[in-house]
Amino acid sequence: MTGGDEPVWTGLQLERTSLAWRRLALALLALSLAVLRLGWPVIGGWTLVPAGVVAAGATTLLVVSHRRYLSSHHLLTSGTGLPLPDGRLIALTVLSAMTLAVVAVVVVAAQFT
């Protein structure tokens, strides 16, 4: 709160950022299903490993990004909140994307051999 009873205008940055993280997590979840569909005929049961890693990463990304939004929103509205997380959220996203890239390269390479 500022000096009186007026609410603090926080803008829509938190909401836009939170929605972007959610869209990314849902896209990664959909891609993990696509890995199963496209990779199963080529590499068989081993497809479960990268699909599981990406699905777990996407689920974790959803949970952590929601907690980050709640903490940031609480921090801005009341002045108290949990400290923001470090770069682990970005590292998790990069790990999921790299896993998808490796699987894509393996599937494409297997198609040409």
Summary of the structure (lengths in Angstrom):
residues: 113
radius of gyration: 19.1
end to end distance: 64.8
largest distance: 71.3
contacts: 307
relative contact order: 0.16
helix: 81%
strand: 0%
